[in-house]
Amino acid sequence: MATVLIVDDSPVDRRVVGGLLGKSPTLEVDYASDGEEALVRMAELRPNLVVTDLIMPNMDGLELVAAVVKDYPLVPVILMTGKGSEKIAVDALKAGASSYVPKSVLQDLLLDTVENLLAMAYEEQTQVRMMDCMTGCRFSIDNDVTMISALINYLRRFIRQANLCDETSGIRTCVALEEALNNALYHGNLELDSQLREGDRAAYRSLVEERRHAEPYKSRKIHVAVRVEPDHGAFIISDEGPGFDPRELPDPTDPTNLEKPSGRGLLLMRTFMDEVAYNEEGNQVTLVKRRNNS
Protein backbone atom coordinates (compact mmCIF):
# COMPACT_ATOMS: atom_id res chain seq x y z
CA MET A 1 0.00 0.00 0.00
CA ALA A 2 1.19 3.49 -0.88
CA THR A 3 0.13 6.50 1.21
CA VAL A 4 -0.96 9.71 -0.52
CA LEU A 5 -1.27 12.93 1.47
CA ILE A 6 -4.03 15.23 0.19
CA VAL A 7 -3.57 18.89 1.09
CA ASP A 8 -6.46 21.32 0.59
CA ASP A 9 -8.12 23.90 2.80
CA SER A 10 -11.59 22.95 1.47
CA PRO A 11 -13.13 19.96 3.32
CA VAL A 12 -15.38 19.29 0.32
CA ASP A 13 -12.46 19.20 -2.13
CA ARG A 14 -10.47 16.97 0.21
CA ARG A 15 -13.32 14.45 0.27
CA VAL A 16 -13.69 14.57 -3.52
CA VAL A 17 -9.99 13.91 -4.09
CA GLY A 18 -9.95 11.22 -1.40
CA GLY A 19 -12.89 9.51 -3.09
CA LEU A 20 -11.13 9.50 -6.47
CA LEU A 21 -7.94 8.00 -5.08
CA GLY A 22 -9.86 5.63 -2.82
CA LYS A 23 -10.97 3.75 -5.93
CA SER A 24 -7.52 2.16 -6.05
CA PRO A 25 -7.05 -0.84 -3.73
CA THR A 26 -3.34 -0.08 -3.46
CA LEU A 27 -3.67 3.48 -2.12
CA GLU A 28 -4.28 4.83 1.36
CA VAL A 29 -5.11 8.52 1.79
CA ASP A 30 -4.49 11.00 4.57
CA TYR A 31 -5.39 14.68 4.78
CA ALA A 32 -4.04 18.09 5.73
CA SER A 33 -5.76 21.49 5.51
CA ASP A 34 -2.69 23.56 4.59
CA GLY A 35 1.05 23.38 4.06
CA GLU A 36 1.96 23.69 7.73
CA GLU A 37 -0.27 20.78 8.74
CA ALA A 38 1.01 18.81 5.74
CA LEU A 39 4.60 19.01 6.97
CA VAL A 40 3.52 17.77 10.40
CA ARG A 41 1.68 14.84 8.81
CA MET A 42 4.66 14.08 6.56
CA ALA A 43 6.97 13.80 9.56
CA GLU A 44 4.52 11.37 11.16
CA LEU A 45 3.41 9.34 8.12
CA ARG A 46 6.26 9.54 5.61
CA PRO A 47 3.78 9.43 2.68
CA ASN A 48 4.85 8.20 -0.74
CA LEU A 49 3.28 11.11 -2.62
CA VAL A 50 1.61 14.48 -1.99
CA VAL A 51 -1.37 15.95 -3.87
CA THR A 52 -1.83 19.61 -3.01
CA ASP A 53 -3.97 22.61 -3.75
CA LEU A 54 -2.08 25.81 -4.48
CA ILE A 55 -4.01 28.63 -2.84
CA MET A 56 -4.24 27.95 0.92
CA PRO A 57 -3.85 29.97 4.15
CA ASN A 58 -0.76 29.83 6.41
CA MET A 59 1.45 28.00 3.89
CA ASP A 60 0.40 27.77 0.25
CA GLY A 61 1.21 25.11 -2.32
CA LEU A 62 4.34 26.83 -3.63
CA GLU A 63 5.85 27.07 -0.15
CA LEU A 64 4.90 23.45 0.53
CA VAL A 65 6.62 22.26 -2.65
CA ALA A 66 9.82 24.06 -1.65
CA ALA A 67 9.74 22.45 1.81
CA VAL A 68 9.05 18.95 0.44
CA VAL A 69 11.84 19.22 -2.13
CA LYS A 70 14.22 20.29 0.62
CA ASP A 71 13.31 17.72 3.28
CA TYR A 72 11.74 14.85 1.28
CA PRO A 73 13.39 14.95 -2.17
CA LEU A 74 12.17 11.46 -3.18
CA VAL A 75 8.49 12.26 -2.49
CA PRO A 76 6.78 13.57 -5.64
CA VAL A 77 4.24 16.40 -5.43
CA ILE A 78 1.24 16.75 -7.75
CA LEU A 79 -0.43 20.15 -8.02
CA MET A 80 -4.18 20.64 -8.35
CA THR A 81 -4.59 23.77 -10.44
CA GLY A 82 -7.58 26.02 -10.99
CA LYS A 83 -8.34 29.40 -12.47
CA GLY A 84 -6.36 32.10 -10.73
CA SER A 85 -3.51 29.78 -9.70
CA GLU A 86 -1.71 29.51 -13.04
CA LYS A 87 1.25 31.70 -12.06
CA ILE A 88 1.76 29.87 -8.75
CA ALA A 89 1.53 26.53 -10.58
CA VAL A 90 4.29 27.47 -13.00
CA ASP A 91 6.48 28.65 -10.13
CA ALA A 92 5.76 25.44 -8.19
CA LEU A 93 6.71 23.26 -11.15
CA LYS A 94 9.96 25.19 -11.48
CA ALA A 95 10.53 24.74 -7.73
CA GLY A 96 10.32 20.96 -7.98
CA ALA A 97 6.72 19.74 -8.24
CA SER A 98 6.53 16.57 -10.34
CA SER A 99 3.25 17.11 -12.19
CA TYR A 100 -0.10 18.88 -12.13
CA VAL A 101 -3.74 18.10 -12.84
CA PRO A 102 -6.34 20.81 -13.53
CA LYS A 103 -9.23 20.58 -11.08
CA SER A 104 -11.66 20.51 -14.00
CA VAL A 105 -10.35 17.09 -15.09
CA LEU A 106 -9.40 15.51 -11.75
CA GLN A 107 -11.82 12.64 -12.30
CA ASP A 108 -10.19 11.75 -15.63
CA LEU A 109 -6.49 12.26 -14.90
CA LEU A 110 -5.70 12.26 -11.19
CA LEU A 111 -5.60 8.53 -10.42
CA ASP A 112 -3.50 7.66 -13.48
CA THR A 113 -1.10 10.51 -12.72
CA VAL A 114 -0.71 9.38 -9.12
CA GLU A 115 -0.11 5.73 -10.04
CA ASN A 116 2.41 6.57 -12.77
CA LEU A 117 4.39 8.86 -10.48
CA LEU A 118 4.32 6.33 -7.65
CA ALA A 119 5.78 3.67 -9.93
CA MET A 120 8.64 5.94 -10.98
CA ALA A 121 9.24 7.16 -7.43
CA TYR A 122 9.25 3.62 -6.04
CA GLU A 123 11.95 2.53 -8.48
CA GLU A 124 14.05 5.58 -7.60
CA GLN A 125 13.56 5.04 -3.86
CA THR A 126 14.60 1.38 -4.04
CA GLN A 127 17.63 2.28 -6.14
CA VAL A 128 18.69 4.81 -3.50
CA ARG A 129 18.20 2.17 -0.77
CA MET A 130 20.23 -0.30 -2.81
CA MET A 131 23.10 2.17 -3.38
CA ASP A 132 23.20 2.77 0.39
CA CYS A 133 24.04 -0.94 0.67
CA MET A 134 27.03 -0.64 -1.67
CA THR A 135 30.66 -0.54 -0.53
CA GLY A 136 33.02 -0.40 -3.50
CA CYS A 137 31.85 -3.27 -5.73
CA ARG A 138 30.22 -5.06 -2.82
CA PHE A 139 26.65 -5.04 -1.57
CA SER A 140 25.07 -6.25 1.65
CA ILE A 141 21.28 -6.34 1.46
CA ASP A 142 18.50 -7.40 3.82
CA ASN A 143 16.16 -10.34 3.25
CA ASP A 144 13.91 -8.19 1.09
CA VAL A 145 12.83 -9.30 -2.37
CA THR A 146 12.41 -5.67 -3.49
CA MET A 147 16.10 -5.10 -2.79
CA ILE A 148 16.94 -8.12 -4.94
CA SER A 149 14.95 -6.55 -7.80
CA ALA A 150 16.75 -3.22 -7.32
CA LEU A 151 20.14 -4.93 -7.31
CA ILE A 152 19.33 -6.89 -10.47
CA ASN A 153 18.31 -3.65 -12.21
CA TYR A 154 21.61 -2.09 -11.20
CA LEU A 155 23.62 -5.13 -12.33
CA ARG A 156 21.81 -5.17 -15.68
CA ARG A 157 23.01 -1.64 -16.38
CA PHE A 158 26.47 -2.45 -14.99
CA ILE A 159 26.83 -5.48 -17.28
CA ARG A 160 25.76 -3.44 -20.29
CA GLN A 161 28.16 -0.58 -19.49
CA ALA A 162 31.03 -3.03 -18.91
CA ASN A 163 30.30 -4.58 -22.32
CA LEU A 164 30.48 -7.99 -20.71
CA CYS A 165 28.03 -9.57 -23.17
CA ASP A 166 25.34 -8.71 -25.69
CA GLU A 167 21.85 -7.63 -24.68
CA THR A 168 20.24 -11.07 -24.94
CA SER A 169 23.02 -12.73 -22.97
CA GLY A 170 22.88 -9.88 -20.45
CA ILE A 171 19.24 -10.67 -19.72
CA ARG A 172 20.06 -14.36 -19.31
CA THR A 173 22.96 -13.47 -17.00
CA CYS A 174 20.62 -11.41 -14.81
CA VAL A 175 18.12 -14.29 -14.70
CA ALA A 176 20.90 -16.53 -13.38
CA LEU A 177 21.96 -13.92 -10.82
CA GLU A 178 18.37 -13.47 -9.64
CA GLU A 179 18.04 -17.23 -9.12
CA ALA A 180 21.25 -17.25 -7.08
CA LEU A 181 20.05 -14.31 -4.97
CA ASN A 182 16.69 -15.97 -4.38
CA ASN A 183 18.49 -19.14 -3.29
CA ALA A 184 20.55 -17.07 -0.85
CA LEU A 185 17.39 -15.49 0.54
CA TYR A 186 14.97 -18.40 0.77
CA HIS A 187 17.20 -21.46 1.13
CA GLY A 188 20.21 -19.82 2.76
CA ASN A 189 19.14 -17.10 5.18
CA LEU A 190 15.55 -18.27 5.74
CA GLU A 191 16.45 -22.00 5.65
CA LEU A 192 13.39 -22.98 3.63
CA ASP A 193 13.37 -26.31 1.80
CA SER A 194 12.56 -26.11 -1.92
CA GLN A 195 10.06 -28.94 -1.56
CA LEU A 196 7.84 -26.70 0.58
CA ARG A 197 6.96 -24.73 -2.56
CA GLU A 198 5.54 -27.85 -4.15
CA GLY A 199 2.79 -28.03 -1.50
CA ASP A 200 0.60 -25.27 -0.10
CA ARG A 201 1.81 -22.02 -1.73
CA ALA A 202 -0.08 -19.83 0.74
CA ALA A 203 1.47 -21.66 3.69
CA TYR A 204 4.90 -21.28 2.08
CA ARG A 205 4.48 -17.51 1.67
CA SER A 206 3.22 -17.24 5.24
CA LEU A 207 6.32 -19.05 6.51
CA VAL A 208 8.55 -16.74 4.45
CA GLU A 209 7.06 -13.65 6.11
CA GLU A 210 7.21 -15.25 9.54
CA ARG A 211 10.92 -16.00 9.25
CA ARG A 212 11.73 -12.63 7.70
CA HIS A 213 10.64 -11.04 10.98
CA ALA A 214 12.04 -13.61 13.43
CA GLU A 215 15.51 -14.30 14.76
CA PRO A 216 17.98 -15.55 13.77
CA TYR A 217 16.74 -15.17 10.20
CA LYS A 218 15.88 -11.45 10.11
CA SER A 219 19.39 -10.31 11.08
CA ARG A 220 21.08 -12.20 8.27
CA LYS A 221 22.34 -10.44 5.15
CA ILE A 222 22.98 -11.36 1.53
CA HIS A 223 26.45 -10.31 0.37
CA VAL A 224 27.33 -9.73 -3.27
CA ALA A 225 30.78 -9.01 -4.69
CA VAL A 226 31.27 -8.08 -8.35
CA ARG A 227 34.59 -8.35 -10.15
CA VAL A 228 35.16 -7.61 -13.84
CA GLU A 229 38.35 -8.85 -15.49
CA PRO A 230 39.47 -8.35 -19.12
CA ASP A 231 38.07 -11.73 -20.13
CA HIS A 232 35.21 -12.35 -17.68
CA GLY A 233 32.93 -11.09 -14.94
CA ALA A 234 32.61 -12.86 -11.59
CA PHE A 235 29.64 -12.52 -9.23
CA ILE A 236 30.11 -13.94 -5.73
CA ILE A 237 26.90 -14.32 -3.72
CA SER A 238 27.01 -15.32 -0.04
CA ASP A 239 24.39 -15.81 2.62
CA GLU A 240 24.65 -16.12 6.41
CA GLY A 241 22.71 -19.36 6.72
CA PRO A 242 24.15 -22.70 7.89
CA GLY A 243 24.88 -23.84 4.33
CA PHE A 244 24.50 -27.31 2.83
CA ASP A 245 26.54 -30.02 1.13
CA PRO A 246 26.80 -28.99 -2.54
CA ARG A 247 27.51 -32.61 -3.45
CA GLU A 248 23.92 -33.43 -2.57
CA LEU A 249 22.49 -31.08 -5.21
CA PRO A 250 20.33 -32.99 -7.72
CA ASP A 251 21.35 -32.95 -11.36
CA PRO A 252 18.91 -30.41 -12.88
CA THR A 253 19.56 -31.76 -16.39
CA ASP A 254 18.26 -35.20 -15.42
CA PRO A 255 14.86 -35.54 -17.14
CA THR A 256 13.35 -36.84 -13.90
CA ASN A 257 14.21 -33.53 -12.20
CA LEU A 258 13.18 -31.06 -14.93
CA GLU A 259 9.60 -30.69 -13.68
CA LYS A 260 10.60 -30.11 -10.06
CA PRO A 261 10.62 -26.45 -8.87
CA SER A 262 13.61 -27.23 -6.67
CA GLY A 263 15.91 -27.77 -9.66
CA ARG A 264 14.78 -24.90 -11.87
CA GLY A 265 17.05 -22.23 -10.43
CA LEU A 266 20.18 -24.35 -10.59
CA LEU A 267 19.40 -25.37 -14.18
CA LEU A 268 19.06 -21.72 -15.24
CA MET A 269 22.26 -20.74 -13.42
CA ARG A 270 24.31 -23.51 -15.05
CA THR A 271 22.77 -22.92 -18.48
CA PHE A 272 23.20 -19.15 -18.60
CA MET A 273 26.58 -18.81 -16.84
CA ASP A 274 29.91 -20.26 -17.94
CA GLU A 275 30.89 -21.41 -14.47
CA VAL A 276 28.91 -22.03 -11.27
CA ALA A 277 30.85 -23.12 -8.19
CA TYR A 278 29.88 -23.45 -4.51
CA ASN A 279 32.21 -23.25 -1.56
CA GLU A 280 32.54 -26.28 0.71
CA GLU A 281 30.06 -24.86 3.25
CA GLY A 282 27.40 -24.31 0.60
CA ASN A 283 26.66 -20.73 1.63
CA GLN A 284 28.56 -19.03 -1.21
CA VAL A 285 28.27 -19.43 -4.95
CA THR A 286 30.50 -17.91 -7.62
CA LEU A 287 28.99 -17.32 -11.07
CA VAL A 288 31.32 -16.52 -13.95
CA LYS A 289 30.36 -15.02 -17.28
CA ARG A 290 33.08 -14.90 -19.94
CA ARG A 291 33.16 -11.73 -21.96
CA ASN A 292 31.06 -11.74 -25.15
CA ASN A 293 30.28 -15.43 -24.69
CA SER A 294 26.57 -15.84 -25.41
N, C-alpha and C positions, 0 to 999 in steps of 0.2 A: 504494500500500500504506500502511495505517495501522498504527502500532506501539502495542500495548497492553502495559503493564507490569503483571504479576500479582504481588501482594505477599502472601505467606502463609508462616508459619514451618513449615508442614507440607509436606514434599516430596511426599507423596501428593496432598494437595489442590491443590498447584501443578500437578501433572501432569494432574489431572482437569480443572481450569479451562483449562489450556493445550489439552487435547484438545477441549474444547467450542468454544473460539474458533478452534482450528485448522481447523475445518470450513469456515470462510469463506476463500475464495481471496484476499480483499482485506485480510486481517489478518496481521500478524506479531506474535509474542508474545516477551516477555522476562520475566525473573523476578528477584525479590528476596525475601529471607527475613524482612525486617522493615523498619520505616520508615527506619532509618538507611541501610541498603543501598539502599533505594528512591530516596532522595534522591541518592545517588552515581550510580545508574544513570540517573536523570532528567537530571542534569547532562551525562552522556555521550551519552545517546540522544535526549533531547528527545521522549519518547513523546507520542502524540496523546491517550491516555486511560490512566487508572490504575484497576485493579480490586484492591481490598484487603480482606484480613481485618481484623477489629477487634482481637482479643485476640492480641497478639504481644509478645515480649520486646524490651528496649532502647527501641523507640519504637513505640507502638501505633497503631491506625488513626486514632484521634481526633487524636493529635499529628501524624500524617502529613498528614491533611486540612488542618489549620491551616497546615502548612509549604507544601503545594502551593498553597493559596489565596493565600498571601503571595507566593511566588516564581514560580508558574506559573498565574496566574489564568484563563487560557484553556484549561487542561487539566482536563476533567471527571474526577471521581472517583466510582466506583461502589463501594458497600459490600457485602460479603458478610456477611450477618447469620445468627446462630445463637442457640440458646437460651443465655441468660446474658449476651448482648451487647446486649440491647434498649436499655438506658439509654445505653450508649456510642453506639449507632447514632443515637438521637434527638439526642444532643449533636453528633455528627459532621454530621448533616444541617443542624442549625442553624449549624454552623461553616462550611458551604460545600460539603459533598458534594452531587453532582448527583442521585444516585439510589441505590437499594439493591435487592438481590435476596436473598431468604432462601436459605440453602444447601440447604434441602430441595427447592427448585424451580429450581436453577441450570440443569438440563438444559432446562427449558421456557422460561425467561425471559432467561437471561444474554445469549445471542447477539443477540437482538432488542433488548435494552436497550442493549447496546454499540453496535450499528449505528445506532440512532436517535439516541443521544447524539453519536456521531461526526459524523453528518450535520449536526446543529445546531451543534456546535462548529466544524466546518469552515467553515460559512457565516459564523459570527461571526469566526473567525480571518482569513478572506479580507477581510471588511469592515474589520477593524482594519488589515490590510496596505494596503488601498485608501485608507483615510483618512490613513494616513501619507504617501501620495503626493500629498495635496491641499495646495495653497497658495491660499488665497482660494477663488475659483471656478475654479481651474485644477488639472489633474492631470497628472502625468508618470509613466507606468507602463512596466514592462519588457515585453519580448516574451513575455508569459505569458497564455495564453488564459483561465486562471482569474481573472486580474486584470480581463480584459475582462468576464467574467461578473459579477464583483463590482461593477464600475463601472456596468454596465447596471442591476443591481438598485438601486444608489444613485440613478441618474438616473430610474428609474421612479418611485421615491418622491418625488424632487425635483419631477418634472413634475406629479405628482398634487397635492402640497402647494402648488405655484405656480399651480394651477388653469389650466394652460396649455391643456388640452384634456380631452375626456371620456375615460372609461376605455378604450373601444375604440380611440380615436385615440391614446391614450397608449401602448398596446401596439404599434400600428403604428409610432409614432414611435421606440420603442425597437428595433424590428426594423431600421428604417433606420439608426439609430445603430450597432447591432451590425455591420451590413454595412460601414459606413464604417470602424469600428475594425478589423474583420478585414482590410479592404483595406490599412489602414495597417500592420498586422502582416505579412501574408503578401506582398503586392505591393510595399509601400513598404520597410519595414525589412529584410525577408528577401529581397527582390528575386526573388520566385518568379512565373513566368509562369502566368496562369490556365489556359492550355492544358495544363499539366502535370497538372492534376487530371483531365483527360479521359482520361488513359492509365492507368498502373499506380498505383492509389491507395496501395498499400503503399510503393512507391518514393517517392511524393510525401511521405507522412508521414515517411519516413526522412530525406528531404532537409530537411524542416522542422526536425526535431530536430538534425540536423547543423549547420544554419546558426544555430540558436538558441544553440549553444554555441561558435561560431567567430567570430573577428573578420573584418570589422568589424561584423558583424551583431549580435552579442550585446550590444554596448555602446550600441546605439541605443535610443531611447525613443519612446513614443507620447505626444503632448501633446494635452490636451483643455481647451478653454476654454468655459465656459458663461456666457451672458449672457441675462438675461430683461428684456425691455422691456415697457411697458404693452400693446403690441399683438402681440408676438411673442417667441419664444425663439430664440436663435442658438447653435449648437453648432459649434465650430471644432476640427477634428481634423487634427493635423499629424504627419508621420513624419519620420525623419532619413535616409531613403533618397535616391537620386539623382533621384527624380521621373520624370515622363514628360510627353509632349505631350498635354494633355487634348483637343486637336482630333482626335486619332487614336482616341478612344473610339468603339466601335461603337454604333449606335443600338439600344438594347435593346428598343425597341418594334417594330422591323422583324421581321416574322414569321420571317424566315430566321435571326434571332439568338435567338429565344425559347427554343429548346431547348438553347442552349449555356450551360454553367455559368459561363462568363466574363462573361455579361451579366446574370446573375440579380441580383447585388447592386446594380448600378447601376439596374436597373429598379425594384427595391423602394425604393431611396432616392428616386428621382424620383417614384414613385407616392405614397409615404406622406408626403413632405415638400413644403412649398410652394415652396421654392427649394433648389437644389443647385448650388454654384459652386466650381470649382477655381481655385487661383492659377496663374500662368503656369508655374511650375516643376512643377506637378503633384504636389507633396508636401503639399498642404493643401487640405482641402475644408470649405466652410461650408454647414451644413444649417440651414434656417430653417423654423420651424413657427409659423404665425400663430395667435394665441390663439383657442381655441374654434372653429377651422376643422377640421372632420372630413374 
